[in-house]
Amino acid sequence: MPDDPLERIAKGATYGGLEWTKDKLKGLIEGHRKGTIKIVTDKETFKEMEKQRERYEYKFFIQYISNPSLCQIFQAGLTLRRFEQTNRNLDSLRTGIIEMYGSQGLHIAQFIQNGLFMKYYDIVITREKTEKAVKNNLAQFFENFDKNVTFIQETDKNEQKVKEITTKIHAHQPKTYIIFGSGAVAKKSTEITKLVKKEVSNYTLEEYSATEETTTIVKKVYFLNKES
């Protein structure tokens, strides 16, 4: 059985600079199992995550998403963005996200980190006719995130990745499928997307490109939108 990060806290660690009694720790572990507590990390990162609650993006997000786990992941994604902008280490927070929410949780956080939520929201409101439909779209999108989004990696082989993506699109028929690549894999993401587009003729392609000011890293995002 894998080592539980919260069990390690019971052996003398602290959370947010506070010592946890056995009763408090029991509640913390129970909260972890239910997905209702904040990501356990160092005091500095904890404070930074709390600050994200005041940001417009977060307040906007929680109008549509009530799932507490997704709200915490959103906070973490905004914190990753802040850390990236200020050249701070991201590894500890990424590890905390994976330990608590798995790889899909990290992927969602990276989606938020790269400022893609509002861009996706803009696509949703052009398709859905009611606020209820918008909420349902967003909820389903995040709950099935790894079926709807691919982050291109340096080690990906173009042909294999194209087959993987097109298989997912044909199987799940998402309203929008997103392909993302940054830095060294930006060009690869473009090549893969062009090949995918040939295989999914009932999808239109929308491209977004940006360069991170502090790092000059080029980021490429492709939205494949299913035709009505």
PyMOL commands that set and color helices and strands:
alter all, ss='L'
color gray80, all
select helices_A, chain A and resi 5-9+22-34+43-54+56-61+68-85+91-113+117-127+131-143+145-148+158-172+183-199
alter helices_A, ss='H'
color red, helices_A
select strands_A, chain A and resi 149-151+176-182+203-211+218-226
alter strands_A, ss='S'
color yellow, strands_A
deselect
rebuild
show_as cartoon
